[in-house]
Amino acid sequence: MKKLLNTLFVTMPDTYLSLDGENIVVKQEEAVLARYPLHNLEAVCTFGYAGVSPGLMGACASRNIALTFMTSSGRFLARVIGESRGNVVLRKEQYRISDDERRSALVARNMIVGKLYNNKWILERATRDYALRMDVERIKKVTFSLTESMKLLREVEDLEVLRGIEGAAAVQYNSVFDDLILQQKEHFYFHGRNKRPPLDNVNALLSFAYTLLANDMRSALEAVGLDAYVGFLHRDRPGRASLALDVMEELRGVMADRFVLSLINKKIINEKGFYRKENGAVIMDDETRKKVLKAWQERKQEKIVHPYLNEKVPWGLVPYAQALLLARFIRGDLDEYPPFLWK
Amino acid sequence: MQDYKEDDYLLLSGIQHFNFCRRQWALIHIEQQWEENVKTIEGTYLHRKADQPMIREKRGDKLVVRAMPVHSRELGITGICDVVEFVRDPDGVPLAGEEGLFLPYPVEYKRGKPKRDDSDHSQLVTQAICLEEMLLCEVSKGYLYYEEIKHRVEVIITRADRERVKASWEEMRQYFKNRHTPKAKAGPHCQSCSLNLVCLPEILNKRSVSSYIESRLNE
């Protein structure tokens, strides 16, 4: 597996990034704040309308460094892509699968198996670790139903049926998600998912974590030559990175939900970092966003053994490993797409 | 004789990838994936000296041409010879813009030292086939120059060599026509492959994905 390099997050507004030889230079007004060699980076992500020189955009594109712009509230704005990479054959096969509902269902069902499996084990582990603080009975009911749904999924060949099972399983999992929050419960609670806009602290954190994960997923898919915008489960919609959302399904729980829970349960963040706007939307302040990004980067460095590859990889490369396995499946090297089944 | 469209010509340099590993060749030439690694970068550096097409050296009876583009319509391939030495020879052929008769000998530059397999060898044979077709003469030998030993090795090109190399090109043509990436046996040579990270050779020897999923679900 390749090496995980660093991601540079630029959170200060009114900064300007430019290229100097093989280095990226971060300036404010005319003062140079920092320089980083490009060869250590795999992604650059800016928040709040920082400027970037065309020279740097070109250098990032040609070295496959993902360059993404976000608003200061963490909404995706734009990304820079260079000349399209090769591997047209792979992308055409991806489109063929996407156009064929049955073939799409066969790939997508494995992704959802991954999602349910991972969510089941998040719950199982919690009941084991915090048996004294949890309503184990209630949670076991959910894990049992997730296990049953997985059995059904292995036979599904229809996308609508698949979505039905996925939706019902999501309701089950969300019904006990609040039980996993063990600290600061007064300010951090989960009564259901809301996202446009997030209306409470937990949803604001989840939305932000999903954005980071989606970004990594999209870059990983593009890096192996797949089209992140043409999916199997999520159907085409302009501007929606459908395939990134598909593959992300199996990683939401293990990479984003667990991350958000640890921020709250380890008190890395607290309620003071959140404020409510006039329309009810909950926003994080800069300080908290920085803490979240720092923790996200640290989490990405932690190593695990990939369940299918049996190889040590850092969490940060899991999206890349799944993108690579998906590409190899589409090219016919594997009998099925192997989801990330994390226990 | 087949007549291939120029757009479908295969790259001459591909034969050494193909001999190293069929799958590596397909990943590069069909899937267009290329992960630069130290070896390929070293290779580029080494070629820089040879890649100066404007330099023609005359040394007595020898005319040395660098980075010479060649092709074979019969095999449907195109590529570049690092160096071709034209040597005056009464049995040779006339060259445009030169007095007298010459015979061509391809010289291929290689990193490292002579290998035991014949991957370098096949590339030279292919170049000879191209030169024969373009100049209508016979190319009986060529040279492999090895950077590590700073020395060239003479390679005699036999009929059997030509047959073997043509069979390889036929096989590549079939894969290319079907856009098929063959599986290959993973082995120690995978460690030195520049596409190791894309190919995932270990998945080729793995149990099926179905059994991986089933065993996890039935724990």
Interface residues (C-beta under 8 A of the other chain):
Chain A: M1 K2 R85 G86 N87 V88 V89 L90 N110 V113 Y117 T147 M150 K151 R154 V224 G225 P307 Y308 L309 E311 L324 L325 R328 F329 R331 G332 D333 L334 D335 E336 Y337 P338 P339 L341 K343
Chain B: I30 E31 Q32 Q33 W34 R179 H180 T181 K183 L197 V198 L200 E202 I203 L204 K206 S208 V209 S210 Y212 I213 E214 R216 L217 E219
